[in-house]
Amino acid sequence: MTVVLPLAFLFFSTNAATAQEYHKLILGADRMDTITEILKGERVGLVLNQTSVLTDTTVHLLDTLLAAGIDVKKVFAPEHGFRGTIEPGVHVASGVDAKTGIPVESVYGNNNRPSASQMNNIDVLVFDIQDVGTRFYTYISTMHYLMDACAEYGKAFVVLDRPNPNDYVDGPIRKPGFESFVGVDPIPVLHGLTVGELAQMINGEGWLTGRKKCDLTVVTMLNWKHGDLYTLPVRPSPNLPNRQAVRLYPSLCFFEGLYLSVGRGTDFPFQALGCPDPRAGSFTFTPVVMPGYDVNPMHKNTLCYGVDLHEYPFEGGLSLRFVIDYFNLLGRDEKLFFTRANWFDLLAGESTLRRQIIQGLSEEEIRASWQPELEQYKGMRKKYLLYPEK
């Protein structure tokens, strides 16, 4: 069962409102009257991190719900932890939130899916985490597994919706055999959905275990449509510090399986490319250990040559130009360049992309190979859209 709390048209409100209020973005998390009505009298679990704040007050959702008298039993913590201070890929431990005393259960590390015992004292699980619109961003993988647990154990699942800052449909679709925590569902690299819309797709397409459906409610945003620009007020993870990093992330994340650093271990992650080879460019940087950001960055303590992308006029979306250009620049040496070929393939969701690059196909030729499946995906996507498109 899926319940979508409908978009409210403020023009028809009986309350006086200014023209400015008509167009003000209201997040799912801002709709506290609706949220508290859903959660009143329920035992509640929350899936939150540092991005789970309300628009006007920047107060964290956990604090707001506790102040409203909601019976919060526990918080489930994704990658980077509840407060967003743990390095990428590092195990997140369970414990107690020091500020509120609420138990925190890890769903990143030893188990990505809550157990029956972790779910037994809750009735409703609320997901409120900012996504960046890419298949390999692990918060949506966490959402999938939590929905799966809710379907199995008969718990309700509520998504508080937020904008997609990389709102495009592009890239290869994850193929069978390439399932991983950076590719749980068969969606393209850029899925073009909000988390609420994606939750509907996961439910509606039968992607949960045994094709079960969870009892899903989406608390929609007001005054947002697909294609609207959105700058995140809080960094969504330690190494995406600003809009430029978020915008480049879909294209640069492929380098996590390659020879070049994306600037982890510097003050400008996902805003630079480089390696110890002077052929890579005239911009230099040296990645170092940065607790809370990266404890083992690529080319640690080694001078890297490359390119500064701080001010690069990138239009957004997905580009292969960076990968293809550097493969050619460094001599088309497959073994040197694809240092972690398996990881590259998992990020791509297939092995075809790597082979196409090695074969020397142009970006236009590679893109053309994606189009038939992307058109099918776009048709499926339309069924789950909650907001108009520009």
N, C-alpha and C positions, 0 to 999 in steps of 0.2 A: 504494500500500500504506500502510495506517495501523496503527501499533502503539500501543496504549494500555497503559502499565504500570499494572496494576490497583491499586485502592485496597486498602491493607492494613488489616485489622481487628486492631488491637492487642490486643483481648480474647483472641485466639487465639495470641498470641505465646508462645513458650516461655520468653522472658525475663521476669523479674519486672518489673512496672510498677505505678506508683501509679495511683489513680483519676484524679488530675490529668493524668497523662500520656495517659490514654485520650482526653481531649478537647482536647489541645493541638494547635493548628494547626501543621502541618508543610508548608511550601511545597515546590514542586517542586525549587527550588534547594537546599533543606535535605537532600535525599536523595542525599548525596554518594556513597554506596556504589553506588547505581544509576547515577548519572551517570558516574562514573569507569569503571564496567564497560562502558557504552555507548561511551565515548570512548577507551578504552585502545587504543593502537596506531594511532589515526586522526589525520589532519591536520585540525585543528579551526579553524573560524571562529566568532566570537561576535558576536551582535547584543545589545549591552548599553548601559546608561546608568547614571546615578547611583542608580537604584532597584534595581539588580541586586545586592542584598546578601542574606546569609543571616540568618535570624531571630535566632538566639541570639548571634551574634558581631558582627553588623553589618559583617562583613568582606566586601569586594567579591568577586563570583564569579570575576572574572579572577584576582585574587590567590590565591584558594583553588585554582583549577584549576592555576595555575602551580606552586604549592607541592606539588600532588599529582603533578606530573610530566607533566601533559597537554601535548601538542604543539600549543600555540595559535599559529597562524600569523598571525592578524590579527583585528581587531575592526572591525565595520561600525557606523558611527555614524549614528543617526537625527536627526530635528529636535532642536535644542538641544544636539547634540553628545554625545560619549561621557561627559563629566563633567557634562552638564546645565547648562552655564553660558552658552550662546549664546541670544540673544534670539529670540522667535518669528518665524518666516518668514525669518530671516537664513540665508544660504548657510553650510553646514557644510563646512569644508575638510578634505581628507585630510591625513595627517601621521603623526606618531609620538607615542604616549603617553609623556609626560615621565617618569612614575613607573616604568613597566615596560619601556619601549623597544619595545613591541609596535606594529607598523604599524596605523594607523587609516584605514579607507577610508570616505569619506562616501557615504551613500545618501540624502542630502537636499540638494537644490540642483541641480547640473548633471545628476545621474542618480539616479533613485529606485530603479533596479533594477540590481544588480551586472552587470558585463560578464563575458564569458567569461574574459578575462585576470584579472579580480579573483577569479574562482572557481576558477582552474585549479590552485591549490596546496592546496586543501582537499578533504576527503572528507565532512565533516559540518559543518552550520551549526546553531548552538545559539541559540535566541531566549529571552531572559529579561529582559523589560521589563514594568513595571507599567502596565496599562491603567486607564482610568477608566470604561469601559463605554459610551462614546458613539461613534457612527459617525464623527464628524468629528475625533476625536482621532487624530493622524496616525501613531501607533506601530502601529496595526493595519493601516494602509495600507502601511507599510514591511514588516510581516510578510507581507502578500499578495504584494508584489513579490519578496521574498526567496524565498518558496515557489515563485513562478513561475520564478525563476532556477534553483532546485534541481531543479524538474521538467524544465527544458530541458537542464541540464548534467549530470543524473544524480547529484546530490548528495543525501545524507540530510539531513532537517530535523528538529530536535528542539526541542520547546517545553517549557520548565520552567514549570509552571502557577502562577498567582497568583490571589487573590480578585478579584472584581469589586466595587468599592465603591459602584457605582450599579447594583445588580442588579435592574433592571426591564426590561420589554418595553413600549415606548411610542414614540409619534411616527410621523410619516410614513415610509414605506419609500422608499429612493432609487429614482427612476424612470429608465428609459432616456433618454438625452440629458442627464442631470445627473451623469455620471461625472466625478470629479475626485479630487484627493488627499485631500479631506475627504469623499469618498463613492465609494470604489472598488467596494464590493460592495453588492448590493441588499438591505440590511438596514435596520431602523428606527433612528431616532436613538438610542434606548436598546435595545441588542441582547440584553441579558439572558444573556450568555455569558461564560465565562472565555476568555482568549486561546487556551487549548488546545482548548476546545470550538469556538471560532470557526475555528481552523485546520482542525479536522475538517470543519466545514461548508463552508469554502472548497474543500477537497479533494473532499468527497463530492458537492457540488452542481455540480461541473465548472466552477467560476468562474475557474480558471487558463487561460492562453492555450491554445487548441486543446483545451480540456477535459481537458488532461493532469492527472495526479495526481503529487504528489511523494511520496517515501518518508518518511512522517511518523511520528514517535514523540512521544507526549505523556507526560511524567513528571508524574503527577497529584499533587495535594495530598492530605494525609491529614487527616481530622477537620474538613472544611469541607463546608457544604451551601449551596445557593442560599437567599438571604435572610439569611444570617448577617451581622451588622454587622462592618465591618472599617475600621479607621482606619489610613491609610498611615503607615508609620514614616519615610518619606523623601518630600519633595515630588516628585510625578511630573514636574513641569515648572516653570519659574521662576515662573509666575503662578498656580499652584495651591498656596498655602503651607500650607493647613490643611484640616481636614475640612469646614468650612463652605463654603470655596471649591469643593472637589471636589463637594460636594452640590448647590451652586447652578449649577455649570458647565453641565450639560445644558440648563438653561432660559435662562441668561444669554448663552450663546455666540451665540444669534441676534442679539444686539445688536452683534456684530462687523460686521454688515451694515447697521446702523442709525445714527441720529444721536447716540445716547447712548453715553457712556463706561461701561465696566464696572469702572472703577477701575485700569486699567493705568496705570503711571506713578505709583502710590501704594504705600503699605505694605499696602493691602487690596484687591488685585485680585480680581475676581469676588465682591466682597462690598459693592459699591456700584453705584449707577446715577446718572448725572447728565449735564448738558449746560449750555451757557451761558445757557439760558432759565430765569428765576426761577420759571416755572410748574412746573418739574420737581420742586421740593421745597425744604425749608428746610436740609437738610444740604449743606455746601459742601466742596469739595476742588479742588485744582489739580494736574492731571497734569503730571509733569516727566520729563525724560530720566533713566532709571535703567539704566546699563550693566549688562548681564547679565540684565535683566528686560524692558525695552522702551526702544528708542532713539527711537521716534516714536509715542508714545501719542496716542490720539484726544483732541482739544482740548488739545494740549500748551501748557503755560504759560498756560492760560485758566481763570478761575474757573468752576467748574461747580456747579450747584444740582441737588439730587436727594435720594436716600434712602440711608441707612446700613443695610446688611443684615448687619452683623457678628453681631448677636444675633437676626436674623429667624428665627422658629420654623418653618423650612421643613421639611416632612416628607420631602422627597426625591422622586426621580422627575422627571418632566417637567411643567412648568407653562407655560401660555401667558399667565397672568394679567399678568405683567410687561410683555410686549410689547403686549398688547391695552390694558391700562390706560394705558400711556404714549402709545400712538397716540391714544387718546381725549383724554388730558390735554393733549396738545400740538396739539389742534385738528384731528386727522384730516387733516393736510396730507401727502399721499402723497409729494410731491417732497421736502419737508423731512425726513420721517421715514425713508423708505427710500433713504438716501443712496447705498448700494451694493447696489441691488436684485439684481444678478446674484450677488453674494457671498451675500446672504441666501438666495437660491434654492438655491445649491449647498450651503449648510449644511442647509437643509431637505430637500434632495434632490428638490425639485420646485418648481414655481411656484404650485401651487394654494394653499398655505398663505398666501402673501402676498396673493393675490387674495381669499381668504376673510376675512382681517383687514380689508382695504380695504372689502369689501362689508358689514362690520359683523356677521359671524356671531359667535355666542357661542363660548366655549371648549367648551361641551358639544356644540354643533352641529359644530364642527370635529373634535372627538374622535370623534364618531359616524361621520364620513366615513372615518376611518382603520380602523375596526374590522374590516370584511371582510378586508382584506389582512393585518391583524395576526393575525387568527385563523388564516389560512393559514400565516403565518410561524411562529406558535406550534406548529402541527402539525409543521412541518419541523424546528423547533428541538429538539423532543423526541428526534429521532433521534440527536442529537449530544451530549446531556447526559452528563457524566461523574460528576455529583454529584447526590445526592437533593435534592428541593425540599421546603421547609417546608410 
